[in-house]
Amino acid sequence: MPAAKTAGYAAEKGRAVGLIKWDSIFLTLEKWREELRISDPSVNTVAEQYRQSPWAVLVSTIISLRTKDDVTLASSKRLLEKAGCPEALAAMKEEKIARLIYPAGFYRNKAVSLRKIAAILLDQYGGKVPSSMDALLALPGVGRKTANLVLTEAFDLDGICVDIHVHRISNRCGWLSSSNPEETEMVLREILPKKYWKRINYLLVLYGQKLCRPVSPYCSCCVIRKHCLCVGVEKSR
Protein backbone atom coordinates (compact mmCIF):
# COMPACT_ATOMS: atom_id res chain seq x y z
CA MET A 1 0.00 0.00 0.00
CA PRO A 2 1.54 3.39 -1.01
CA ALA A 3 2.43 5.78 1.80
CA ALA A 4 -0.03 8.36 0.47
CA LYS A 5 -2.85 5.82 0.67
CA THR A 6 -2.06 4.89 4.27
CA ALA A 7 -1.79 8.54 5.25
CA GLY A 8 -5.12 9.18 3.59
CA TYR A 9 -6.63 6.22 5.42
CA ALA A 10 -5.37 7.49 8.76
CA ALA A 11 -6.69 10.98 8.09
CA GLU A 12 -10.07 9.72 6.89
CA LYS A 13 -10.43 7.39 9.87
CA GLY A 14 -8.89 9.79 12.39
CA ARG A 15 -11.93 9.87 14.63
CA ALA A 16 -12.22 6.06 14.68
CA VAL A 17 -8.49 5.71 15.29
CA GLY A 18 -8.76 8.07 18.23
CA LEU A 19 -11.38 5.81 19.76
CA ILE A 20 -9.09 2.77 19.73
CA LYS A 21 -7.89 2.26 23.29
CA TRP A 22 -4.47 0.86 22.53
CA ASP A 23 -3.18 1.07 26.11
CA SER A 24 -6.15 -0.89 27.41
CA ILE A 25 -5.92 -3.46 24.62
CA PHE A 26 -2.24 -4.20 25.16
CA LEU A 27 -2.46 -4.15 28.95
CA THR A 28 -5.30 -6.68 28.79
CA LEU A 29 -3.49 -8.93 26.32
CA GLU A 30 -0.28 -8.87 28.37
CA LYS A 31 -2.21 -9.76 31.51
CA TRP A 32 -4.00 -12.61 29.68
CA ARG A 33 -0.67 -14.00 28.48
CA GLU A 34 0.92 -13.81 31.93
CA GLU A 35 -2.03 -15.45 33.68
CA LEU A 36 -2.01 -18.40 31.29
CA ARG A 37 1.80 -18.60 31.45
CA ILE A 38 1.95 -18.94 27.70
CA SER A 39 5.44 -19.21 26.27
CA ASP A 40 6.74 -16.89 23.57
CA PRO A 41 6.46 -17.86 19.89
CA SER A 42 9.34 -19.99 18.60
CA VAL A 43 11.23 -17.21 16.83
CA ASN A 44 11.24 -15.07 19.97
CA THR A 45 12.49 -18.08 21.93
CA VAL A 46 15.30 -18.70 19.44
CA ALA A 47 16.27 -15.02 19.59
CA GLU A 48 16.46 -15.21 23.37
CA GLN A 49 18.46 -18.45 23.44
CA TYR A 50 20.93 -17.30 20.80
CA ARG A 51 21.38 -13.82 22.31
CA GLN A 52 19.60 -12.00 19.48
CA SER A 53 21.91 -13.50 16.84
CA PRO A 54 20.74 -12.09 13.47
CA TRP A 55 21.70 -15.33 11.73
CA ALA A 56 19.76 -17.49 14.19
CA VAL A 57 16.70 -15.23 13.98
CA LEU A 58 16.79 -15.20 10.17
CA VAL A 59 17.13 -18.98 9.97
CA SER A 60 14.36 -19.69 12.48
CA THR A 61 12.00 -17.17 10.89
CA ILE A 62 12.37 -18.78 7.48
CA ILE A 63 11.81 -22.22 8.99
CA SER A 64 8.72 -20.92 10.84
CA LEU A 65 6.77 -20.10 7.68
CA ARG A 66 3.78 -22.48 7.39
CA THR A 67 5.14 -24.43 10.36
CA LYS A 68 3.91 -24.95 13.93
CA ASP A 69 5.89 -23.36 16.75
CA ASP A 70 7.07 -26.59 18.37
CA VAL A 71 8.36 -27.90 15.03
CA THR A 72 10.04 -24.56 14.27
CA LEU A 73 11.85 -24.55 17.59
CA ALA A 74 13.11 -28.13 17.29
CA SER A 75 14.09 -27.74 13.62
CA SER A 76 15.89 -24.46 14.25
CA LYS A 77 17.89 -25.92 17.11
CA ARG A 78 18.95 -28.95 15.04
CA LEU A 79 20.12 -26.81 12.16
CA LEU A 80 21.80 -24.12 14.23
CA GLU A 81 23.74 -26.72 16.21
CA LYS A 82 25.32 -27.82 12.93
CA ALA A 83 25.31 -24.47 11.14
CA GLY A 84 25.68 -21.65 13.62
CA CYS A 85 26.96 -19.29 10.94
CA PRO A 86 26.53 -18.77 7.17
CA GLU A 87 29.91 -20.36 6.44
CA ALA A 88 28.90 -23.66 8.03
CA LEU A 89 25.54 -23.78 6.29
CA ALA A 90 26.98 -22.86 2.89
CA ALA A 91 29.29 -25.87 3.20
CA MET A 92 26.33 -28.21 3.67
CA LYS A 93 24.46 -29.98 0.92
CA GLU A 94 20.80 -29.06 0.50
CA GLU A 95 19.79 -32.63 1.30
CA LYS A 96 21.40 -32.42 4.73
CA ILE A 97 19.81 -29.05 5.47
CA ALA A 98 16.42 -30.47 4.49
CA ARG A 99 16.90 -33.48 6.78
CA LEU A 100 17.82 -31.25 9.72
CA ILE A 101 14.76 -28.99 9.40
CA TYR A 102 12.25 -31.75 8.58
CA PRO A 103 9.25 -31.84 9.22
CA ALA A 104 9.00 -28.05 8.78
CA GLY A 105 6.60 -27.08 6.03
CA PHE A 106 8.17 -26.94 2.55
CA TYR A 107 11.46 -28.06 4.11
CA ARG A 108 13.09 -28.82 0.75
CA ASN A 109 12.31 -25.36 -0.65
CA LYS A 110 13.51 -23.76 2.58
CA ALA A 111 16.76 -25.72 2.41
CA VAL A 112 17.39 -24.29 -1.07
CA SER A 113 16.61 -20.74 0.09
CA LEU A 114 18.76 -21.02 3.22
CA ARG A 115 21.78 -22.20 1.27
CA LYS A 116 21.36 -19.40 -1.27
CA ILE A 117 21.03 -16.87 1.54
CA ALA A 118 24.21 -18.12 3.20
CA ALA A 119 26.10 -17.76 -0.09
CA ILE A 120 24.80 -14.20 -0.61
CA LEU A 121 25.71 -13.17 2.93
CA LEU A 122 29.24 -14.48 2.45
CA ASP A 123 29.62 -12.88 -0.98
CA GLN A 124 28.00 -9.49 -0.35
CA TYR A 125 27.92 -8.85 3.40
CA GLY A 126 31.04 -10.45 4.82
CA GLY A 127 28.98 -13.26 6.35
CA LYS A 128 26.79 -10.83 8.31
CA VAL A 129 23.01 -10.46 8.15
CA PRO A 130 22.14 -6.95 6.88
CA SER A 131 20.08 -4.65 9.08
CA SER A 132 18.09 -2.84 6.39
CA MET A 133 14.62 -3.74 5.11
CA ASP A 134 15.59 -3.46 1.44
CA ALA A 135 18.64 -5.69 1.82
CA LEU A 136 16.68 -8.34 3.71
CA LEU A 137 13.84 -8.33 1.18
CA ALA A 138 16.38 -8.97 -1.58
CA LEU A 139 17.30 -12.33 0.01
CA PRO A 140 15.62 -15.49 -1.37
CA GLY A 141 12.48 -16.50 0.52
CA VAL A 142 12.42 -13.36 2.67
CA GLY A 143 9.20 -11.33 2.78
CA ARG A 144 8.15 -8.41 4.94
CA LYS A 145 7.11 -10.66 7.85
CA THR A 146 10.54 -12.28 7.98
CA ALA A 147 12.39 -9.00 7.46
CA ASN A 148 10.45 -7.23 10.21
CA LEU A 149 11.09 -10.07 12.67
CA VAL A 150 14.81 -9.97 11.97
CA LEU A 151 14.92 -6.19 12.39
CA THR A 152 12.97 -6.22 15.66
CA GLU A 153 14.26 -9.41 17.29
CA ALA A 154 17.88 -9.36 16.14
CA PHE A 155 18.67 -5.64 15.79
CA ASP A 156 16.13 -4.13 18.21
CA LEU A 157 14.89 -1.78 15.49
CA ASP A 158 11.34 -0.55 15.02
CA GLY A 159 9.11 -2.72 12.88
CA ILE A 160 5.67 -4.27 12.72
CA CYS A 161 5.58 -7.94 11.87
CA VAL A 162 2.20 -8.79 10.37
CA ASP A 163 1.27 -12.41 9.82
CA ILE A 164 -2.16 -13.95 9.20
CA HIS A 165 -3.11 -13.62 12.89
CA VAL A 166 -2.24 -9.93 13.15
CA HIS A 167 -3.96 -9.27 9.82
CA ARG A 168 -7.11 -11.20 10.76
CA ILE A 169 -7.53 -9.82 14.29
CA SER A 170 -6.82 -6.20 13.29
CA ASN A 171 -9.52 -6.38 10.63
CA ARG A 172 -11.94 -8.42 12.74
CA CYS A 173 -11.72 -5.92 15.59
CA GLY A 174 -12.38 -3.07 13.17
CA TRP A 175 -9.14 -1.25 13.95
CA LEU A 176 -8.58 -1.03 10.21
CA SER A 177 -9.80 -2.43 6.91
CA SER A 178 -7.25 -4.00 4.57
CA SER A 179 -7.08 -6.79 2.03
CA ASN A 180 -3.70 -8.36 2.84
CA PRO A 181 -0.98 -8.43 5.54
CA GLU A 182 1.23 -5.88 3.76
CA GLU A 183 -1.60 -3.34 3.68
CA THR A 184 -2.31 -4.09 7.34
CA GLU A 185 1.33 -3.38 8.22
CA MET A 186 1.30 -0.05 6.39
CA VAL A 187 -1.92 1.10 8.06
CA LEU A 188 -0.71 -0.01 11.51
CA ARG A 189 2.41 2.07 10.96
CA GLU A 190 0.09 5.07 10.70
CA ILE A 191 -2.32 4.36 13.56
CA LEU A 192 -0.49 2.20 16.11
CA PRO A 193 1.67 3.95 18.74
CA LYS A 194 5.31 3.04 18.10
CA LYS A 195 5.75 1.68 21.62
CA TYR A 196 3.52 -1.25 20.63
CA TRP A 197 5.06 -2.05 17.25
CA LYS A 198 7.33 -4.84 18.47
CA ARG A 199 4.76 -6.35 20.85
CA ILE A 200 1.75 -6.61 18.57
CA ASN A 201 3.03 -9.67 16.74
CA TYR A 202 3.75 -12.04 19.60
CA LEU A 203 0.59 -11.00 21.46
CA LEU A 204 -1.80 -11.37 18.52
CA VAL A 205 -0.12 -14.54 17.24
CA LEU A 206 -0.71 -16.18 20.61
CA TYR A 207 -4.23 -14.77 20.81
CA GLY A 208 -5.03 -15.94 17.30
CA GLN A 209 -3.77 -19.43 18.03
CA LYS A 210 -5.63 -19.79 21.32
CA LEU A 211 -8.87 -17.78 21.06
CA CYS A 212 -9.36 -15.60 17.99
CA ARG A 213 -9.35 -18.51 15.56
CA PRO A 214 -9.98 -18.03 11.82
CA VAL A 215 -13.26 -19.96 11.99
CA SER A 216 -15.68 -19.89 14.93
CA PRO A 217 -13.51 -17.88 17.34
CA TYR A 218 -13.99 -18.13 21.11
CA CYS A 219 -15.75 -14.77 21.45
CA SER A 220 -17.33 -15.83 24.76
CA CYS A 221 -13.84 -16.01 26.29
CA CYS A 222 -12.39 -12.97 24.52
CA VAL A 223 -10.63 -10.60 26.93
CA ILE A 224 -10.67 -7.70 24.44
CA ARG A 225 -14.25 -8.17 23.31
CA LYS A 226 -15.20 -4.58 24.19
CA HIS A 227 -12.55 -3.44 21.72
CA CYS A 228 -13.78 -5.72 18.91
CA LEU A 229 -16.50 -5.10 16.32
CA CYS A 230 -16.49 -8.78 15.27
CA VAL A 231 -16.25 -7.81 11.60
CA GLY A 232 -17.05 -10.82 9.41
CA VAL A 233 -17.70 -13.19 12.33
CA GLU A 234 -20.72 -15.29 11.40
CA LYS A 235 -20.33 -18.01 14.03
CA SER A 236 -18.51 -17.99 17.34
CA ARG A 237 -18.14 -20.06 20.49
C-alpha positions, -999 to +999 in steps of 0.1 A: +000+000+000+015+034-010+024+058+018+000+084+005-029+058+007-021+049+043-018+085+052-051+092+036-066+062+054-054+075+088-067+110+081-101+097+069-104+074+099-089+098+124-119+099+146-122+061+147-085+057+153-088+081+182-114+058+198-091+028+197-079+023+233-045+009+225-032+011+261-061-009+274-059-035+246-022-042+252-025-042+289-053-067+288-035-089+263-003-089+284-022-098+315-040-126+297-007-140+285+009-138+319-020-154+337-020-184+313+018-186+314+020-189+277+054-192+263+067-169+236+065-179+199+093-200+186+112-172+168+112-151+200+125-181+219+153-187+194+163-150+196+165-152+234+185-184+234+209-173+208+214-138+223+196-120+195+219-135+168+207-121+135+217-153+117+198-175+142+167-152+140+168-152+102+171-190+100+144-197+125+120-172+109+124-188+075+118-222+090+087-209+108+068-201+077+038-225+074+051-244+104+039-250+139+059-234+167+071-266+184+084-279+150+100-246+143+119-245+176+131-281+173+141-277+136+159-245+142+179-259+171+189-290+150+201-268+122+218-241+142+237-267+162+253-278+129+253-245+111+257-216+136+270-193+109+265-188+072+299-204+064+289-237+080+255-238+063+270-229+029+293-259+032+263-282+037+245-300+009+208-291+005+198-326+013+214-324+047+198-290+055+164-305+045+169-335+068+178-312+097+148-290+094+123-318+086+093-318+092+090-280+088+066-271+060+082-269+026+115-281+041+131-288+008+123-254-006+135-238+026+168-257+024+174-243-011+166-207+001+188-210+032+218-222+013+214-194-013+210-169+015+242-181+032+261-178-001+248-142-006+257-132+029+292-145+025+296-129-010+280-095-004+279-088+034+310-104+048+290-133+064+268-108+083+230-105+082+221-070+069+201-047+091+181-028+064+146-037+051+156-035+014+186-057+018+167-083+037+138-083+012+164-090-016+173-123+000+156-155-014+125-165+005+124-134+027+092-113+028+081-084+049+071-107+078+105-123+080+124-090+075+104-072+102+111-101+127+148-100+120+149-062+124+130-062+157+143-094+173+179-094+161+187-056+158+161-041+182+149-018+155+113-005+150+091-027+129+057-043+127+056-079+119+022-088+104+013-124+098-022-140+092-031-136+129-022-099+132-040-093+098-071-112+108-075-098+143-068-062+133-095-064+106-119-084+127-117-059+156-124-031+132-091-013+139-086-010+102-098-024+069-073-040+046-071-068+020-037-084+028-010-084+055+012-059+038-016-033+037-023-041+073+013-034+082+013+000+064-019+011+081-007+000+115+024+021+110+001+051+107-023+044+136-005+022+161+017+040+187+053+030+181+057+017+216+035-012+206+051-021+173+073-048+185+048-063+208+017-066+186+030-097+167+038-120+196+006-110+215-018-114+185-001-145+172-007-162+206-042-148+208-050-159+173-038-194+180-056-198+213-089-178+211-094-156+180-093-185+156-100-180+118-133-200+120-157-199+149-135-179+173-140-181+211-157-148+215-173-158+248-138-160+263-124-130+245-106-106+269-107-077+244-143-082+233-152-046+242-125-034+217-138-057+189-165-051+163-165-088+153-163-078+116-170-108+094-177-132+123-207-153+114-203-180+140-185-180+173-181-201+205 
